[in-house]
C-alpha cells in the first residue's frame, strides 16, 4: 500500500524523534528489483517535512534531533531530497533502496546528516529563526 500525503502529514505532527517508514518488502528482499513499487512518494515526503517544520516553528521546545528511515521508497527523487534538506536537524537518514536518488543528492544528504550530528555533539540547539520559511536557518 502507499502512504498518502495526508497520512504522512499527520505522522509529522507527532512529537517523534525517530520515524521509520521502511518498505517491508525491501527489508525482506533488498536485492529484489521493484522500481515500479514504492510505499512513499515525493509529495508524501514533502508533506511529512512541512508538518515537522510547522510543528517545530509553532513549539520550538519540541525541536529535537530526528532519525528518519525511508528504505525501499523507489519513487523518491530530487524533489524529496530538496524537502529533506529543509529539516532543521537530521542526525540519521537511511535511504537504502531509493534507486532514483542521484549521487549528488546523496552527497547533499550526507552533509546534512553530518551537520546535524556536529550540532548535536557541540551542544548547540537548533532554532527556527524565520517562521515564514520553516526549516531555513539564517
JOJO-V367196 format. One record per residue. N is the residue number from 1. D_CENTER is the distance of its C-alpha to the mean C-alpha in Angstrom with 1 decimal. Layout:
n/d_center
N/D_CENTER
N/D_CENTER
This chain:
n/d_center
1/19.5
2/16.7
3/14.3
4/15.2
5/13.5
6/15.6
7/14.7
8/10.9
9/12.1
10/14.3
11/11.8
12/9.9
13/13.5
14/14.1
15/14.5
16/12.4
17/11.4
18/10.2
19/8.5
20/9.8
21/9.8
22/12.0
23/14.8
24/18.1
25/20.0
26/18.0
27/18.4
28/22.1
29/22.9
30/20.3
31/23.0
32/23.8
33/23.1
34/21.3
35/20.3
36/21.3
37/19.3
38/15.7
39/14.4
40/11.3
41/11.9
42/10.7
43/12.0
44/10.2
45/6.7
46/8.6
47/10.2
48/7.5
49/6.4
50/10.2
51/11.1
52/9.4
53/11.0
54/14.1
55/14.5
56/14.3
57/16.7
58/19.0
59/19.2
60/18.3
61/19.7
62/16.7
63/14.4
64/13.6
65/11.7
66/8.4
67/8.1
68/5.5
69/7.4
70/7.7
71/11.2
72/13.6
73/11.8
74/14.5
75/14.2
76/11.0
77/12.5
78/12.6
79/11.7
80/8.1
81/8.0
82/9.8
83/7.5
84/4.6
85/7.9
86/9.0
87/7.3
88/10.6
89/10.0
90/7.7
91/10.3
92/9.2
93/7.1
94/9.1
95/9.4
96/13.1
97/14.8
98/12.7
99/16.0
100/15.6
101/13.2
102/16.0
103/17.0
104/16.7
105/13.1
106/12.6
107/14.7
108/12.8
109/9.7
110/12.3
111/13.8
112/10.8
113/10.5
114/14.3
115/14.7
116/12.7
117/15.0
118/17.9
119/17.4
120/17.3
121/20.4
122/22.3
123/22.1
124/20.9
125/19.0
126/16.2
127/17.6
128/17.0
129/20.2
130/20.0
131/19.3
132/20.1
133/17.0
134/14.2
135/12.0
136/15.0
137/17.0
138/20.7
